[in-house]
């Protein structure tokens, strides 16, 4: 799936975004959509800026980012350790895998009532929900990676006298890095999604709270639209940063 | 200690073999009950510095035998001695080269070779020096910083040889190392291996499907017959090197091995 340079691909992507934005703006100006419930992008940004100072937007973004990073790190660490352990140690795998499979299909949002009861309305309940969003894709990918290490690499490392933990750290884990990296990216996207949903329901700051609060307090639809765009933008930028980190980490030897 | 000086090898009566395979038998449990006999009473004495090839059809147990010598697989009966010591696992002086180069893709060429020396009691800097020397030996010192995916099949296999040599093993066990290479690269690699073997003098056990390859390289060719795997012929190849495939005696040996394989 290679088409031209990375720069050229980016130009096409940017063109697509600009075209949609322009069509949206044009549609409101021509009266095709009602600007009181769906203002155009320029009007939305202008009136959102009039209604709330930039610091409010930045503050809510910072809170959302803080929660998603915190919960994601917890989920990534737990998912990586448990996934590797379940794949490497057969006995632990027998024990842990059914438990993971049992809990995995439960949507993280279904835990919100329990999270509130257990952890209250403060930050720990958000971390918990984000943790769940990150944990399952990461634990699954770590497990898949470590159970699919090329057997010839295992044999080769045995011929150099590696075994046990040495083999886990020098062969099992590095060989699983590409699978783990995929899980990390999926987990990051999911973490973001469940956080915003959790903030819609139970929070008093953050981007999810901000847009829901505008709706319930009879505020501005423009703020809601700008809030949604910020959610998308924040996710896009952070995912690109994660992708760049992964490229630096394994890109040269793994490709892509 | 896996290192054995020549004084020890020669202290026994006559020339003690580097590798002594005694009554080695291997059977696998078959799914659904029963056992399959893969190797039956293999006996081979391989002298130090000998280049020995094992030729046979798929399923004759060549790779299993090599894995037993390597200590990666346990025999069901009998034993293998390396320089007089019974093999109980890897790291007793066996260096291995696999069919799929089996380089670690996340390590550079140099790092892969350094990895080969990991169990040696050397400082990191010494291991790196040794690895650079070996890269030079296989003609790839300029590619030290490349990752396996950035190298051709022939280069990858050279690195794999350098990695196996990093342990300074007494013996080099090679499991169809050039089987996946194209014909031209394969011939180059055979010449390369002979050059390395002359430079570093190892006992080599080389597994191949190719009669021509075995004849080009070896002092001795073992024909393994299948079901169960057993030594069918043991042929000394007393041709001078470099060998020519059009040489009359080369072709006589070829016929001899071919008739052994097809009988």
Interface residues (C-beta under 8 A of the other chain):
Chain A: X150 X152 X153 X155 X156 X157 X158 X159 X160 X161 X162 X170 X171 X174 X175 X177 X250 X252 X253 X254 X255
Chain B: X70 X72 X90 X91 X94 X95 X96 X98 X99 X100 X102 X103 X104 X105 X106 X107 X115 X116 X118 X119 X147 X148 X149 X167
